[in-house]
Amino acid sequence: MPSPAQFRSHESVVRDSPRTAVLHLSGCREGFAAARDFTHRTLGGWSLEHCADDALTVVTELAANAVLHALPDPAKDTAGVRLRLSLRRSHLVCAVTDPSDDLPVYPRAGDSLLEHGRGLHIIEALSEHWGWTRRCPVGKTVWAMLPTRVHL
């Protein structure tokens, strides 16, 4: 199974609107760093620096799950993985779409000593809501909604 260090992106950024940004990722070495850099720059452009720590963690976990569990051969993948950041009235939506129909696996609570498998627990702890949606004809999107309001 490929390690996160083998993940890389193709820095193809699409801005559908001033409130949406998309980065296409594929399974090569620099991908997680590119996803974090893209997220950091996008949040800066939206004046959401106060959300950066949680958003960077969520994006890294979502991308890692997609690459490690959804791409049969990340080095040869052509469908890739897509990161989409969307700014809504009071939330930042971090969504990762991958070509696999396999559902996200949420480990049981008793598995706390496992070396891997806590990503969705982390996403759940940092987000107000998270979930997944099937894509047609194949694939899925796993998403998390982070609050954008400043807590004083």
KEVEX-526698 format. One record per residue (C-alpha): residue number from 0; x, y, z. Coordinates in nm, 4 decimals, padded with zeros to 6 digits. Example, Ala and Ser with C-alpha at 12.3 -4.5 7.8 and 13.67 -1.06 7.14 Angstrom:
{0,{01.2300,-00.4500,00.7800}}
{1,{01.3670,-00.1060,00.7140}}
! end
This chain:
{0,{00.0000,00.0000,00.0000}}
{1,{00.1442,00.3430,-00.0862}}
{2,{00.2501,00.5740,00.1926}}
{3,{00.1395,00.9382,00.2224}}
{4,{00.4903,01.0379,00.1132}}
{5,{00.4156,00.8895,-00.2294}}
{6,{00.1262,01.1282,-00.2929}}
{7,{00.1621,01.4227,-00.5314}}
{8,{-00.0624,01.6805,-00.6890}}
{9,{-00.0849,01.8363,-01.0270}}
{10,{-00.1294,02.2004,-00.9324}}
{11,{-00.4360,02.2571,-01.1440}}
{12,{-00.6461,02.5071,-00.9592}}
{13,{-00.9973,02.5875,-01.0717}}
{14,{-01.1897,02.8760,-00.9265}}
{15,{-01.5569,02.8225,-01.0070}}
{16,{-01.6470,03.1358,-00.8117}}
{17,{-01.4886,03.3634,-00.5523}}
{18,{-01.6307,03.1247,-00.2907}}
{19,{-01.5102,02.7946,-00.4408}}
{20,{-01.1626,02.6638,-00.5157}}
{21,{-01.0656,02.3223,-00.6567}}
{22,{-00.7319,02.1442,-00.6699}}
{23,{-00.6836,01.8221,-00.8675}}
{24,{-00.4568,01.5722,-00.6929}}
{25,{-00.3055,01.2442,-00.8003}}
{26,{-00.0974,00.9830,-00.6251}}
{27,{00.2574,01.1186,-00.6186}}
{28,{00.4992,01.2502,-00.3543}}
{29,{00.4226,01.6214,-00.3033}}
{30,{00.0425,01.5992,-00.2944}}
{31,{-00.0272,01.6440,00.0751}}
{32,{00.2015,01.9466,00.0959}}
{33,{00.0360,02.0930,-00.2157}}
{34,{-00.3111,02.0343,-00.0670}}
{35,{-00.2089,02.2052,00.2575}}
{36,{-00.0456,02.4963,00.0735}}
{37,{-00.3507,02.5348,-00.1507}}
{38,{-00.5801,02.5325,00.1549}}
{39,{-00.3632,02.7835,00.3410}}
{40,{-00.3518,03.0230,00.0424}}
{41,{-00.7256,02.9889,-00.0234}}
{42,{-00.8154,03.0570,00.3394}}
{43,{-00.5847,03.3589,00.3386}}
{44,{-00.7637,03.4925,00.0320}}
{45,{-01.0961,03.4479,00.2099}}
{46,{-00.9678,03.6068,00.5353}}
{47,{-01.0189,03.2782,00.7203}}
{48,{-00.6738,03.2410,00.8741}}
{49,{-00.8424,03.1670,01.2089}}
{50,{-00.9779,02.8420,01.0555}}
{51,{-00.6443,02.7292,00.9130}}
{52,{-00.5292,02.4782,01.1762}}
{53,{-00.8503,02.2744,01.1741}}
{54,{-00.8966,02.3047,00.7965}}
{55,{-00.5394,02.1914,00.7229}}
{56,{-00.5821,01.8878,00.9475}}
{57,{-00.9186,01.7965,00.7939}}
{58,{-00.7907,01.8398,00.4356}}
{59,{-00.4848,01.6249,00.5096}}
{60,{-00.6980,01.3472,00.6597}}
{61,{-00.9526,01.3551,00.3765}}
{62,{-00.6795,01.3489,00.1098}}
{63,{-00.4878,01.0728,00.2891}}
{64,{-00.7987,00.8550,00.3130}}
{65,{-00.8761,00.9062,-00.0559}}
{66,{-00.5252,00.8248,-00.1737}}
{67,{-00.4570,00.5362,00.0619}}
{68,{-00.7951,00.3666,00.0284}}
{69,{-00.9500,00.4774,-00.3016}}
{70,{-00.6734,00.4749,-00.5607}}
{71,{-00.5733,00.1260,-00.6770}}
{72,{-00.2331,00.2481,-00.7979}}
{73,{-00.1665,00.6117,-00.7015}}
{74,{00.1478,00.6271,-00.9166}}
{75,{-00.0499,00.5428,-01.2320}}
{76,{-00.3848,00.6976,-01.1412}}
{77,{-00.5434,00.9130,-01.4095}}
{78,{-00.8828,00.9812,-01.2504}}
{79,{-00.7177,01.1241,-00.9404}}
{80,{-00.8592,01.2914,-00.6403}}
{81,{-01.0149,01.6370,-00.6263}}
{82,{-01.0075,01.8741,-00.3296}}
{83,{-01.2823,02.1353,-00.3226}}
{84,{-01.3053,02.4191,-00.0724}}
{85,{-01.6344,02.6079,-00.0594}}
{86,{-01.7148,02.9106,00.1503}}
{87,{-02.0724,02.9289,00.2735}}
{88,{-02.2430,03.1831,00.4973}}
{89,{-02.1071,03.0420,00.8245}}
{90,{-01.9087,02.7332,00.7179}}
{91,{-01.6083,02.6233,00.5203}}
{92,{-01.6781,02.2982,00.3366}}
{93,{-01.3733,02.0810,00.2722}}
{94,{-01.4582,01.8012,00.0273}}
{95,{-01.2455,01.5341,-00.1380}}
{96,{-01.3818,01.3366,-00.4316}}
{97,{-01.2244,01.0063,-00.5337}}
{98,{-01.3013,00.7392,-00.7965}}
{99,{-01.3826,00.4587,-00.5502}}
{100,{-01.7317,00.3335,-00.4673}}
{101,{-01.6047,00.1919,-00.1356}}
{102,{-01.7664,00.3635,00.1595}}
{103,{-01.5540,00.5446,00.4174}}
{104,{-01.4660,00.3123,00.7047}}
{105,{-01.5286,00.4540,01.0507}}
{106,{-01.3307,00.2401,01.2990}}
{107,{-01.4976,00.1155,01.6149}}
{108,{-01.4320,00.3014,01.9398}}
{109,{-01.2403,00.0001,02.0768}}
{110,{-00.9742,00.0347,01.8074}}
{111,{-00.8011,00.3339,01.9749}}
{112,{-00.4579,00.1659,01.9801}}
{113,{-00.4431,00.1148,01.6043}}
{114,{-00.1588,00.2962,01.4278}}
{115,{-00.3893,00.3970,01.1406}}
{116,{-00.7615,00.4470,01.1051}}
{117,{-00.8321,00.7477,01.3232}}
{118,{-00.8723,00.9978,01.0374}}
{119,{-01.2518,01.0056,01.0393}}
{120,{-01.2525,01.0384,01.4194}}
{121,{-01.0278,01.3447,01.3820}}
{122,{-01.2514,01.4869,01.1090}}
{123,{-01.5575,01.4309,01.3280}}
{124,{-01.3925,01.6030,01.6258}}
{125,{-01.2908,01.9126,01.4268}}
{126,{-01.6040,01.9628,01.2176}}
{127,{-01.9613,02.0544,01.2979}}
{128,{-02.0842,01.8024,01.0385}}
{129,{-01.9224,01.5508,00.8078}}
{130,{-02.0448,01.2838,00.5717}}
{131,{-02.0133,01.1355,00.2273}}
{132,{-02.2077,01.1397,-00.0961}}
{133,{-02.2018,00.8917,-00.3836}}
{134,{-02.0996,01.0299,-00.7228}}
{135,{-02.2542,00.9257,-01.0506}}
{136,{-02.1511,00.7111,-01.2350}}
{137,{-01.8737,00.6114,-00.9881}}
{138,{-01.6921,00.7466,-00.6884}}
{139,{-01.7755,00.9386,-00.3760}}
{140,{-01.7160,01.2690,-00.2036}}
{141,{-01.6277,01.2814,00.1648}}
{142,{-01.6876,01.6253,00.3161}}
{143,{-01.6599,01.8171,00.6405}}
{144,{-01.8151,02.1478,00.7427}}
{145,{-01.6055,02.3729,00.9656}}
{146,{-01.7495,02.6800,01.1357}}
{147,{-01.6041,03.0099,01.0104}}
{148,{-01.7240,03.2446,01.2838}}
{149,{-01.4631,03.3789,01.5208}}
{150,{-01.5060,03.2593,01.8799}}
{151,{-01.4207,03.5278,02.1335}}
! end
